[in-house]
Amino acid sequence: MPDGRTTCAACRNKPPTYTAVINLAVYEGVIRDCIHSLKYANNPGLGEFFSDWLDELVNDAGWSVDGVMPVPLGAQRLAERGYNQAASIAKPLALRLGVRYLPFGIERVRDTPSQVGLSGEARRQNVIGAFKANPDLVAGKRILIVDDVMTTGATLEACASALREAGSAEVYGLTLGRFGAHMTTANKSNRSSSIINQSNY
């Protein structure tokens, strides 16, 4: 695209249900270490740090949203971890954006095996029907859904499908890391360069 944003071949062949998605960085190096700390080292406070960067990306993209929600964890994984790492990002981000935080806007209605190590098609099958959105909270709304890492986009696609079925007007996705994607660099004032990737449909 002329402005440096990219659309992958898979999404050109079969456009996803979400309106657009932004990934903060390639899932490697420092960003990978930070996500691991957020996710596995009981360090949810990192979500506040990341929300500042993500707020800037959303504003730069010109997105207008009515609410922010995290990708929900299954009950077993939430009990094991004690917190939802996506929620630790989504809640302060909603505050920064000045919109509603909607932790109950979508729920995981069945636990699914971990997506780690699964093929793209297996990931898609794994999360089909795994989510249900609350139309009382999302119908007619422009929703931003937040996750930590995007690999094939299967989880975001499943969430977006549930939100659309519940009547959401638009669904945007936002993640910290992206596996194996070509990224473009955007210079941020008074900061180090931030690596971002945005796809629009």
ZIWOLIN-V651020 format. One record per residue. SS is DSSP state (h for helix, s for strand, l for the rest). PHI is phi as a letter, one per 20 degrees, with the letter a starting at -180 (999 if undefined). OMEGA is omega in degrees with one decimal (* if undefined). Layout:
BEGIN
ss-><SS & SS>
phi-><PHI & PHI>
omega-><OMEGA & OMEGA>
END
This chain:
BEGIN
ss-><l & l & l & l & l & l & l & l & h & h & h & h & h & l & l & l & l & l & l & s & s & s & s & s & s & s & l & l & h & h & h & h & h & h & h & h & h & h & h & h & l & l & l & l & l & h & h & h & h & h & h & h & h & h & h & h & h & h & h & h & h & l & l & l & l & l & s & s & s & s & l & l & l & l & h & h & h & h & h & h & h & l & l & l & h & h & h & h & h & h & h & h & h & h & h & h & h & l & l & s & s & l & l & l & l & s & s & s & l & l & l & l & l & l & l & l & l & l & l & h & h & h & h & h & h & h & h & l & l & l & s & s & s & l & h & h & h & h & l & l & l & s & s & s & s & s & s & s & s & s & l & l & l & h & h & h & h & h & h & h & h & h & h & h & h & l & l & l & l & s & s & s & s & s & s & s & s & s & l & l & l & l & l & s & s & s & l & l & l & l & l & l & l & s & s & s & s & s & s & s & l>
phi-><999 & g & e & n & e & c & c & f & f & f & f & f & f & c & g & f & f & f & f & a & b & c & d & f & b & f & f & a & l & f & f & f & f & f & f & f & f & f & e & d & d & l & c & f & f & f & g & f & f & f & f & f & f & f & g & f & f & f & f & f & f & m & f & d & c & d & a & c & b & e & f & f & e & f & g & f & f & f & f & f & e & n & a & e & f & f & f & f & e & f & f & f & f & g & f & f & f & m & c & f & e & c & f & d & f & b & c & e & e & b & f & c & g & g & f & g & n & e & f & g & f & f & f & f & f & f & d & f & m & e & c & c & e & e & f & f & d & d & g & m & e & e & d & d & d & d & b & e & c & d & d & d & n & f & f & f & f & f & f & f & f & f & f & f & f & e & o & f & f & b & c & d & d & b & c & f & c & c & f & l & d & f & d & d & d & d & e & d & f & m & b & f & f & d & e & c & c & c & c & d & c>
omega-><-176.5 & -177.2 & 176.0 & 178.3 & -174.0 & 173.0 & -177.0 & -177.3 & -179.0 & -178.2 & 174.6 & -179.5 & -179.6 & -177.2 & -178.9 & -177.9 & -179.7 & -176.8 & -179.7 & 176.6 & 174.1 & 173.0 & -177.8 & -171.8 & 169.9 & -178.6 & 179.3 & 173.8 & -175.1 & -178.4 & 177.7 & 179.7 & 179.6 & 178.7 & 177.1 & 179.0 & 177.2 & -169.2 & -170.1 & -174.9 & 177.1 & -177.9 & -177.5 & 178.4 & 176.5 & 179.1 & 177.9 & 178.3 & -177.7 & -176.6 & 178.7 & 178.4 & -177.1 & 175.6 & -179.9 & 179.1 & 179.6 & 179.6 & 177.8 & -179.2 & 179.9 & 179.4 & 173.0 & -175.8 & -179.9 & -177.4 & 179.5 & 177.3 & 175.7 & 166.0 & -175.7 & 172.9 & 170.5 & -176.2 & -178.2 & -178.7 & 177.8 & 178.8 & -179.5 & -175.3 & -179.5 & 178.5 & 176.0 & -176.8 & 178.2 & 178.4 & 179.9 & 174.3 & -172.5 & -176.0 & 177.6 & 177.5 & 177.4 & 179.1 & 179.7 & -178.8 & -179.6 & 179.7 & -177.3 & 169.7 & -171.7 & -178.3 & -179.5 & 178.5 & 177.2 & 178.8 & 174.4 & -173.3 & 171.7 & 175.5 & 179.5 & 173.9 & 177.0 & 177.9 & -176.3 & 176.6 & -179.1 & 174.8 & 180.0 & -179.7 & 178.5 & 176.5 & -179.6 & 179.9 & -176.1 & -174.3 & 176.4 & 179.2 & -177.3 & -174.5 & 175.2 & -179.5 & -179.5 & -177.3 & 178.8 & -177.9 & -170.2 & -176.8 & 179.6 & -175.4 & 172.8 & -169.2 & 171.7 & -179.6 & -169.8 & 174.1 & -178.6 & -174.9 & 174.8 & 177.1 & 177.5 & -176.5 & -176.2 & -178.6 & 177.8 & 179.3 & 179.4 & 177.4 & 179.7 & 178.2 & 178.9 & 179.7 & 178.1 & 178.7 & 179.2 & 173.7 & 178.5 & -178.7 & 178.4 & 178.1 & 176.9 & 178.9 & -178.8 & 178.5 & 176.9 & -173.8 & 176.9 & 176.6 & 164.8 & -178.9 & 170.5 & -175.2 & 173.3 & -176.4 & 176.6 & 179.4 & -180.0 & 179.6 & 177.4 & 179.8 & 167.8 & 177.9 & 177.8 & 179.0 & -177.2 & 174.4 & 179.7 & 174.6 & 178.9 & -179.9 & *>
END
